[in-house]
């Protein structure tokens, strides 16, 4: 039973790694744009919060 559970977990991790590999290979430009947009929005939110504290 323990080995079966371990095999299931191992297979799940392998499937997730395959999905992540495809995303990084095919959509890395999109991920970069999303990260840049998120960083910009976070910076603007922090600046707005700082202005409100004054």
SEZAVO-180301 format. One line per 2 residues: number of its first residue (from 1); their letters; for each residue y negated, z, x negated of C-alpha. Coordinates in nm, 2 decimals, padded with zeros to 4 digits. Layout:
% SEZAVO-180301
NUM) A) Y,Z,X  ...
END
This chain:
% SEZAVO-180301
1) XX) 00.00,00.00,00.00  -00.24,00.09,-00.28
3) XX) -00.17,-00.23,-00.47  -00.22,-00.44,-00.15
5) XX) -00.56,-00.27,-00.09  -00.66,-00.33,-00.46
7) XX) -00.55,-00.70,-00.43  -00.77,-00.73,-00.11
9) XX) -01.07,-00.59,-00.29  -01.01,-00.81,-00.59
11) XX) -00.99,-01.12,-00.37  -01.31,-01.02,-00.19
13) XX) -01.50,-00.98,-00.52  -01.37,-01.32,-00.64
15) XX) -01.48,-01.48,-00.32  -01.83,-01.32,-00.35
17) XX) -01.85,-01.44,-00.72  -01.77,-01.79,-00.61
19) XX) -02.04,-01.78,-00.34  -02.30,-01.64,-00.58
21) XX) -02.21,-01.91,-00.84  -02.27,-02.19,-00.58
23) XX) -02.60,-02.04,-00.47  -02.72,-02.00,-00.82
25) XX) -02.61,-02.35,-00.91  -02.74,-02.53,-00.61
27) XX) -03.04,-02.33,-00.49  -03.18,-02.16,-00.80
29) XX) -03.52,-02.33,-00.74  -03.54,-02.19,-00.39
31) XX) -03.45,-01.84,-00.53  -03.73,-01.87,-00.78
33) XX) -03.98,-01.96,-00.52  -03.87,-01.68,-00.29
35) XX) -03.90,-01.43,-00.57  -04.25,-01.55,-00.66
37) XX) -04.36,-01.53,-00.30  -04.21,-01.18,-00.26
39) XX) -04.39,-01.07,-00.58  -04.72,-01.21,-00.46
41) XX) -04.69,-01.04,-00.12  -04.59,-00.71,-00.28
43) XX) -04.89,-00.73,-00.51  -05.12,-00.80,-00.22
45) XX) -04.98,-00.51,-00.02  -05.03,-00.27,-00.31
47) XX) -05.39,-00.39,-00.35  -05.45,-00.35,00.02
49) XX) -05.30,00.00,00.02  -05.52,00.10,-00.28
51) XX) -05.83,-00.03,-00.09  -05.74,00.19,00.21
53) XX) -05.71,00.50,-00.01  -06.07,00.46,-00.13
END
